[in-house]
Amino acid sequence: MKVVQIPNGGFLENCYLVIDEEARECAIVDPGEEAGLILQNVAAAGARPVAVWLTHAHLDHVLGVGRVATETGAPVFLHPADRLLYDHVPQQAEAFGLRAEEVPPPDRALAHGDDVRVGGLTFAVRHTPGHSPGSVCLMGHGVVFAGDVLFQGSIGRTDLPGGDVDALLASIERELLVLPDSTIVYSGHGPQTTIGAERRGNPFLTGAFRPGQA
């Protein structure tokens, strides 16, 4: 397995290519604002895109879905609880003073307990609401694609529509902190980290800081 991280756009969102090098297939996780850059990386990888996996439907993670899906033909996977956000991408953009076109309807629904596959690689879908109602994490092969649920030293924001800090912390504890400390966390923004590093040092998880405290 090879993972290619593609920081892109004004939000510095991380898109990822998950590549089965033997099968020469890849999945595209969260194609954000710079669809052209993402497609360049796909071409450079020399792997056939077979899926677009969305960890959630906030603007910065889906702006490139239309072009990427059209040019690759890869089906788009989304948890249904984020469909309302997904269908209102233009309105999300307006809230940030931006303009965006509607994105194409998702092709397939993600559900907790599902497996998604690329080549011979299999990842488990875990529903992790809190940052958004339909946030999911994709885990397998010693890594987890965490979207905006967990970051190096922080957690996802919960002040956007559908956010819930208690639900987010419960999701992290229930689905992520049970993973081995060596598990690599590929987050939606910023550098990669590990479950162990966040368990030991993330102030939101150690109790050193809680959202809303002075």
C-alpha positions as CSV (number, residue, x, y, z in Angstrom):
1,M,0.0,0.0,0.0
2,K,1.1,3.5,-0.8
3,V,-0.5,6.7,0.5
4,V,0.0,10.0,-1.3
5,Q,-1.0,13.1,0.7
6,I,-2.1,16.1,-1.4
7,P,-2.5,19.4,0.5
8,N,-4.6,21.7,-1.6
9,G,-6.7,24.8,-1.7
10,G,-7.2,27.8,0.5
11,F,-8.3,25.6,3.4
12,L,-5.1,23.5,3.1
13,E,-7.2,20.4,3.0
14,N,-5.5,17.0,2.7
15,C,-6.7,14.8,-0.2
16,Y,-5.2,11.3,-0.1
17,L,-4.6,8.7,-2.8
18,V,-4.7,5.1,-1.4
19,I,-2.9,3.0,-3.8
20,D,-2.6,-0.8,-4.2
21,E,0.7,-0.8,-6.0
22,E,0.3,-4.5,-7.1
23,A,-3.2,-4.0,-8.5
24,R,-2.3,-0.5,-9.8
25,E,-5.6,0.8,-8.5
26,C,-6.3,3.7,-6.2
27,A,-9.1,5.3,-4.1
28,I,-9.3,9.1,-3.8
29,V,-10.1,10.3,-0.3
30,D,-11.8,13.8,0.0
31,P,-11.0,15.5,-3.3
32,G,-10.9,19.1,-2.3
33,E,-10.6,22.5,-4.0
34,E,-7.8,21.8,-6.5
35,A,-9.2,19.0,-8.6
36,G,-6.5,19.6,-11.3
37,L,-3.7,19.1,-8.8
38,I,-5.4,15.9,-7.5
39,L,-5.8,14.5,-11.0
40,Q,-2.2,15.3,-11.8
41,N,-1.2,13.2,-8.8
42,V,-3.5,10.4,-9.9
43,A,-1.8,10.4,-13.4
44,A,1.6,10.4,-11.8
45,A,0.7,7.5,-9.6
46,G,-0.1,5.4,-12.6
47,A,-3.0,3.8,-10.8
48,R,-6.6,3.5,-12.0
49,P,-9.1,5.3,-9.7
50,V,-11.8,3.0,-8.6
51,A,-13.5,5.0,-5.9
52,V,-13.9,8.4,-4.3
53,W,-14.3,8.0,-0.5
54,L,-15.7,11.1,1.4
55,T,-15.0,11.2,5.1
56,H,-17.6,14.0,5.3
57,A,-19.3,16.6,3.2
58,H,-17.9,19.9,4.3
59,L,-17.1,22.3,1.5
60,D,-13.3,21.9,1.6
61,H,-13.4,18.2,1.3
62,V,-15.8,17.9,-1.7
63,L,-15.2,20.9,-4.0
64,G,-13.3,18.7,-6.4
65,V,-15.8,15.8,-6.5
66,G,-17.5,16.9,-9.7
67,R,-14.4,17.1,-11.9
68,V,-12.6,14.2,-10.3
69,A,-15.6,11.9,-10.6
70,T,-16.4,13.0,-14.1
71,E,-12.8,12.6,-15.4
72,T,-12.1,9.3,-13.6
73,G,-15.5,7.6,-13.7
74,A,-15.0,6.5,-10.1
75,P,-18.1,6.1,-7.9
76,V,-18.6,8.5,-5.0
77,F,-19.1,7.1,-1.5
78,L,-20.8,9.2,1.3
79,H,-22.5,8.5,4.6
80,P,-26.2,9.5,4.2
81,A,-26.2,11.6,7.4
82,D,-24.1,14.1,5.5
83,R,-26.3,14.2,2.4
84,L,-27.9,17.5,3.5
85,L,-24.5,19.2,3.7
86,Y,-23.4,17.6,0.4
87,D,-26.5,18.9,-1.4
88,H,-25.9,22.4,-0.1
89,V,-22.3,22.9,-1.2
90,P,-23.2,26.2,-3.0
91,Q,-24.7,27.5,0.3
92,Q,-21.7,26.3,2.2
93,A,-19.5,28.2,-0.2
94,E,-21.6,31.4,0.2
95,A,-21.0,31.3,4.0
96,F,-17.3,31.6,3.3
97,G,-17.7,34.3,0.6
98,L,-17.0,31.7,-2.2
99,R,-18.9,30.3,-5.1
100,A,-19.3,26.7,-5.9
101,E,-21.3,24.5,-8.3
102,E,-23.5,21.7,-7.1
103,V,-21.7,18.4,-6.8
104,P,-23.0,15.2,-8.5
105,P,-25.1,12.9,-6.3
106,P,-23.2,10.2,-4.5
107,D,-23.3,6.8,-6.0
108,R,-23.0,4.6,-2.9
109,A,-23.8,5.0,0.8
110,L,-21.3,4.4,3.5
111,A,-22.5,2.7,6.7
112,H,-20.9,1.8,10.0
113,G,-19.5,-1.7,9.7
114,D,-19.1,-1.7,6.0
115,D,-15.9,-2.5,4.2
116,V,-14.6,-0.5,1.3
117,R,-11.9,-1.9,-1.1
118,V,-9.3,-0.8,-3.5
119,G,-7.4,-3.6,-5.2
120,G,-6.6,-6.1,-2.5
121,L,-6.8,-3.6,0.3
122,T,-9.8,-3.5,2.6
123,F,-10.8,-0.7,5.0
124,A,-13.4,-0.7,7.7
125,V,-16.0,2.1,7.8
126,R,-16.7,3.6,11.2
127,H,-19.3,6.2,11.7
128,T,-17.8,9.0,13.9
129,P,-20.3,11.9,14.2
130,G,-19.5,15.1,16.0
131,H,-17.6,17.2,13.5
132,S,-20.5,16.5,11.1
133,P,-23.5,14.2,11.4
134,G,-22.1,11.8,8.8
135,S,-18.4,11.9,9.4
136,V,-16.7,8.5,9.0
137,C,-13.2,7.2,9.5
138,L,-11.7,4.5,7.3
139,M,-9.3,2.1,9.0
140,G,-7.1,-0.7,8.0
141,H,-3.6,-1.9,7.3
142,G,-2.2,0.1,10.3
143,V,-3.7,3.4,9.2
144,V,-6.9,5.4,9.7
145,F,-8.2,8.2,7.4
146,A,-9.8,10.3,10.0
147,G,-11.1,13.3,8.0
148,D,-11.7,16.2,10.4
149,V,-12.4,14.0,13.5
150,L,-8.8,14.0,14.9
151,F,-5.7,16.1,14.2
152,Q,-2.2,16.3,15.5
153,G,-2.8,17.9,18.9
154,S,-6.4,18.8,18.3
155,I,-9.9,17.6,17.2
156,G,-12.4,18.8,14.6
157,R,-14.3,21.9,15.1
158,T,-17.9,21.6,16.2
159,D,-19.3,25.1,15.7
160,L,-20.6,24.4,12.2
161,P,-24.2,23.1,11.6
162,G,-24.5,19.6,12.8
163,G,-21.5,19.8,15.1
164,D,-21.6,18.3,18.5
165,V,-18.5,18.3,20.8
166,D,-19.8,15.6,23.1
167,A,-20.6,13.3,20.2
168,L,-17.2,14.0,18.7
169,L,-15.3,13.1,21.8
170,A,-17.4,10.0,22.2
171,S,-16.7,9.0,18.6
172,I,-12.9,9.4,19.2
173,E,-13.0,7.4,22.4
174,R,-15.2,4.6,21.0
175,E,-13.7,4.2,17.5
176,L,-10.1,5.6,17.5
177,L,-8.6,5.3,20.9
178,V,-9.3,1.5,20.8
179,L,-6.8,1.2,17.9
180,P,-3.1,0.3,18.5
181,D,-0.9,3.1,19.4
182,S,1.2,2.6,16.3
183,T,-1.8,3.3,14.0
184,I,-1.0,6.2,11.6
185,V,-3.6,8.9,11.5
186,Y,-4.0,10.7,8.2
187,S,-6.1,13.8,9.0
188,G,-8.0,16.1,6.8
189,H,-5.7,19.0,7.6
190,G,-2.1,19.2,8.9
191,P,0.6,16.5,9.3
192,Q,0.0,12.8,10.0
193,T,0.2,11.6,13.6
194,T,-0.4,8.3,15.5
195,I,-3.0,7.1,17.9
196,G,-0.4,6.7,20.6
197,A,0.9,10.3,20.2
198,E,-2.6,11.7,20.5
199,R,-3.6,9.4,23.4
200,R,-0.6,10.7,25.3
201,G,-0.4,14.3,24.3
202,N,-3.6,15.6,22.7
203,P,-5.0,18.1,25.3
204,F,-8.6,17.4,24.2
205,L,-8.1,13.7,25.0
206,T,-5.9,13.8,28.1
207,G,-8.3,16.1,29.9
208,A,-5.9,19.1,29.9
209,F,-8.4,21.0,27.8
210,R,-12.0,20.7,27.0
211,P,-13.9,22.8,24.4
212,G,-15.6,25.7,26.0
213,Q,-13.4,25.9,29.0
214,A,-11.9,29.4,29.8
